[in-house]
Amino acid sequence: MPQQKPLILVVDDDPALVRLVSLNLELDGYQVLTAAGGSAAIDLIQKDQPSLVLLDVMMPGMDGFQTCQRIRDFSGLPIIMITAKGGVEDVVHGLDIGADDYVTKPFSITEMLARVKAVLQRAKFPQETAQPPFVSGQLCIDFAHHQVTLAGEEIMLPPTEYRILCLLARNAGRVITHDQLLTEVWGKEYRGDTHILQVAVARLRKKLGDDSANPKYVATRPGIGYTLRKPKDTTPGTTDLVACARGSDDRPRQ
């Protein structure tokens, strides 16, 4: 049975740019949906469940930032923001509210396709071995079900944040350098881009209820990297495993 092609949603109010991007995505083997605004994009995401969204910042009505925030209310779907040249503030804000990556206008088609491929690759959950859940305090990572819970409540993490947390958990108590995290999570071409890492870690901490000044879970080693505090007892007890399993079901996840 042939593998289904990834479905990409292109959201932009510029018809010429939409045609150009759509054509090149199709030539590269993707299926494409298009929307001229945020509201239409939300409807298509809920109906067709695309693999990734290319989302322009500057749109009338619901702009790209508002659309990104709406998407993050219900989905961890990968999002690449399309920002204006020199729009550093747009890049920072987009990453802060949950975008996975960005391209800056005017961009080359080669760059755009490379970023789409890289983000889709990151969105794939790795095949897990029979590894027991990681439990530290109220935090539990159920590797088998790709699920994170805090105090028994499931936390929705986009693939990038989930990969960061899993990498730190598998190396709990050890410092993982910035470049190690960037290479493992984003790819070697992102080595040195500590800002994108810092923003993703900040989002992750916020969802874990963590305080960077006095962290319960993710601690910073200034100028070096991050570490996930090692549990005092690394063997989960029955109560912890029950709490960890709470909410584990067969619901589809985006």
C-alpha positions as CSV (number, residue, x, y, z in Angstrom):
1,M,0.0,0.0,0.0
2,P,1.6,3.3,-1.1
3,Q,2.4,5.8,1.7
4,Q,0.0,8.7,1.9
5,K,1.6,12.0,1.0
6,P,1.8,14.7,3.7
7,L,-0.9,17.3,3.5
8,I,0.3,20.9,3.8
9,L,-2.0,23.8,4.5
10,V,-0.8,27.1,3.0
11,V,-2.4,30.2,4.6
12,D,-1.8,33.6,2.9
13,D,-3.9,36.3,1.4
14,D,-1.5,36.8,-1.5
15,P,-2.8,34.6,-4.4
16,A,0.4,34.8,-6.4
17,L,2.5,33.6,-3.4
18,V,0.0,30.9,-2.6
19,R,0.1,29.6,-6.2
20,L,4.0,29.6,-6.2
21,V,4.3,27.8,-2.9
22,S,1.5,25.3,-3.7
23,L,3.0,24.4,-7.1
24,N,6.5,23.8,-5.6
25,L,5.1,21.8,-2.7
26,E,3.1,19.6,-5.1
27,L,6.2,19.1,-7.4
28,D,8.1,18.0,-4.2
29,G,5.5,15.3,-3.6
30,Y,3.1,17.0,-1.1
31,Q,-0.7,17.4,-1.1
32,V,-1.7,21.0,-0.7
33,L,-4.7,22.8,0.8
34,T,-5.0,26.6,0.8
35,A,-6.8,29.3,2.8
36,A,-6.8,33.0,2.4
37,G,-7.4,33.8,6.1
38,G,-7.2,32.5,9.6
39,S,-10.9,31.6,10.1
40,A,-10.9,29.5,6.9
41,A,-7.6,27.9,8.0
42,I,-9.1,26.8,11.4
43,D,-12.0,25.2,9.6
44,L,-9.8,23.3,7.3
45,I,-7.5,22.1,10.1
46,Q,-10.4,20.7,12.0
47,K,-11.9,19.1,8.9
48,D,-8.9,17.8,7.0
49,Q,-6.2,17.5,9.7
50,P,-3.2,18.5,7.6
51,S,0.4,17.5,8.5
52,L,1.8,21.0,8.7
53,V,0.7,24.6,8.3
54,L,2.6,27.4,6.4
55,L,1.1,30.5,8.0
56,D,1.7,34.1,6.9
57,V,1.8,36.7,9.7
58,M,0.3,39.7,7.8
59,M,-3.3,38.9,6.9
60,P,-6.5,41.0,7.2
61,G,-9.0,40.0,9.9
62,M,-7.5,37.2,12.0
63,D,-3.7,37.6,11.5
64,G,-1.1,34.9,11.6
65,F,-0.4,35.3,15.3
66,Q,-4.0,35.1,16.3
67,T,-4.4,32.1,14.0
68,C,-1.4,30.4,15.6
69,Q,-2.8,30.9,19.1
70,R,-6.2,29.5,18.1
71,I,-4.5,26.4,16.6
72,R,-2.5,25.9,19.7
73,D,-5.7,25.9,21.8
74,F,-6.6,22.5,20.3
75,S,-3.7,21.1,18.3
76,G,0.1,20.4,18.4
77,L,0.1,20.5,14.6
78,P,3.5,21.8,13.3
79,I,3.4,25.5,12.2
80,I,5.9,27.4,10.1
81,M,5.4,31.2,10.2
82,I,6.0,33.3,7.1
83,T,7.4,36.7,8.3
84,A,8.5,39.9,6.6
85,K,12.1,40.7,5.9
86,G,13.8,42.2,9.0
87,G,10.8,41.3,11.2
88,V,12.8,40.1,14.1
89,E,10.0,40.9,16.5
90,D,7.6,38.8,14.4
91,V,9.9,35.8,14.5
92,V,10.3,36.1,18.3
93,H,6.6,36.5,18.9
94,G,5.7,33.7,16.6
95,L,8.0,31.3,18.4
96,D,6.8,32.5,21.8
97,I,3.1,31.6,20.9
98,G,3.9,28.2,19.6
99,A,5.2,28.2,16.0
100,D,7.8,25.5,15.3
101,D,9.9,27.4,12.8
102,Y,9.8,30.4,10.4
103,V,10.8,31.6,6.9
104,T,11.5,35.2,6.1
105,K,10.2,36.9,2.9
106,P,11.6,37.0,0.4
107,F,12.5,33.3,0.8
108,S,13.9,30.8,-1.7
109,I,11.8,27.9,-2.6
110,T,14.7,25.6,-1.7
111,E,14.8,27.0,1.8
112,M,11.1,26.7,2.2
113,L,11.0,23.1,1.1
114,A,14.0,22.3,3.4
115,R,12.2,23.7,6.4
116,V,9.0,21.9,5.6
117,K,10.9,18.6,5.3
118,A,12.8,19.3,8.6
119,V,9.7,20.2,10.6
120,L,7.8,17.2,9.3
121,Q,10.7,15.0,10.3
122,R,10.7,16.4,13.8
123,A,7.0,15.8,14.1
124,K,7.4,12.1,13.6
125,F,7.5,10.3,17.0
126,P,10.4,8.0,17.2
127,Q,9.8,4.3,17.6
128,E,9.9,3.6,21.3
129,T,11.4,0.6,22.9
130,A,9.7,-1.0,26.0
131,Q,10.9,1.8,28.2
132,P,9.1,2.4,31.5
133,P,7.5,5.8,32.1
134,F,9.6,8.6,33.5
135,V,8.2,9.9,36.8
136,S,9.5,12.9,38.8
137,G,7.2,14.4,41.3
138,Q,3.9,15.2,39.6
139,L,5.5,14.9,36.1
140,C,5.1,11.7,34.1
141,I,6.3,10.9,30.6
142,D,4.6,7.8,29.1
143,F,7.0,7.1,26.2
144,A,4.9,4.2,24.9
145,H,1.8,6.5,24.4
146,H,3.7,9.7,23.6
147,Q,1.9,11.3,26.5
148,V,2.9,13.8,29.2
149,T,0.9,14.3,32.3
150,L,1.3,16.7,35.2
151,A,-0.6,15.9,38.4
152,G,-2.6,13.3,36.4
153,E,-3.7,15.9,33.8
154,E,-2.5,15.5,30.2
155,I,-0.4,18.3,28.8
156,M,-0.6,19.0,25.1
157,L,3.0,19.4,23.7
158,P,3.9,20.1,20.1
159,P,6.4,17.6,18.7
160,T,9.4,20.0,19.3
161,E,8.7,20.4,23.0
162,Y,7.9,16.7,23.4
163,R,11.3,15.8,21.9
164,I,13.1,18.3,24.1
165,L,11.5,16.9,27.2
166,C,12.1,13.2,26.2
167,L,15.8,13.9,25.4
168,L,16.2,15.5,28.8
169,A,14.3,12.7,30.6
170,R,16.4,10.0,29.0
171,N,19.5,11.8,30.3
172,A,18.0,13.0,33.6
173,G,20.7,14.4,35.9
174,R,23.1,15.1,33.0
175,V,23.6,18.4,31.3
176,I,22.6,18.3,27.6
177,T,24.4,21.1,25.7
178,H,22.6,23.7,23.5
179,D,24.2,22.2,20.4
180,Q,23.2,18.7,21.4
181,L,19.6,19.7,21.8
182,L,19.6,21.7,18.6
183,T,21.1,18.9,16.6
184,E,18.9,16.1,18.1
185,V,15.6,18.1,18.0
186,W,15.9,20.5,15.1
187,G,18.9,19.2,13.0
188,K,22.5,20.0,12.6
189,E,21.8,23.0,10.4
190,Y,20.4,24.7,13.5
191,R,23.5,24.4,15.6
192,G,24.3,27.8,17.3
193,D,20.7,29.0,17.0
194,T,20.2,29.2,20.8
195,H,17.3,31.6,20.6
196,I,14.9,29.1,19.0
197,L,16.0,26.7,21.7
198,Q,15.5,29.2,24.6
199,V,12.0,30.1,23.3
200,A,11.0,26.4,23.1
201,V,12.3,25.6,26.6
202,A,10.5,28.7,28.0
203,R,7.2,27.4,26.5
204,L,7.9,23.9,27.9
205,R,8.6,25.3,31.3
206,K,5.4,27.3,31.3
207,K,3.3,24.2,30.6
208,L,5.1,22.3,33.4
209,G,4.4,25.2,35.8
210,D,8.2,25.5,36.2
211,D,10.0,28.6,37.5
212,S,13.4,29.2,35.7
213,A,14.7,30.9,38.9
214,N,13.9,27.9,41.1
215,P,13.0,25.0,38.8
216,K,11.4,21.8,39.9
217,Y,12.1,20.1,36.6
218,V,14.1,21.8,33.8
219,A,17.2,23.6,35.1
220,T,19.5,25.9,33.1
221,R,23.3,25.6,33.1
222,P,24.2,29.1,31.9
223,G,26.2,29.1,28.7
224,I,26.2,25.3,28.5
225,G,22.7,23.8,28.3
226,Y,19.8,22.3,30.3
227,T,19.2,19.3,32.6
228,L,16.1,17.6,33.9
229,R,16.4,17.0,37.6
230,K,16.9,13.3,38.3
231,P,14.2,11.7,40.5
232,K,15.4,10.6,44.0
233,D,13.8,7.2,43.3
234,T,14.0,6.4,39.6
235,T,11.7,3.4,40.0
236,P,8.1,4.6,39.6
237,G,5.8,3.4,42.3
238,T,2.3,2.0,41.8
239,T,0.6,5.3,42.7
240,D,2.8,7.2,40.3
241,L,2.1,4.8,37.4
242,V,-1.6,5.0,38.0
243,A,-1.4,8.8,37.9
244,C,0.8,8.6,34.8
245,A,-1.6,6.3,33.0
246,R,-4.6,8.5,33.9
247,G,-5.9,10.0,30.7
248,S,-4.1,7.4,28.5
249,D,-6.7,6.3,26.0
250,D,-7.1,5.7,22.3
251,R,-8.0,9.3,21.4
252,P,-6.3,10.4,18.2
253,R,-3.6,13.0,18.6
254,Q,-2.5,15.6,16.1
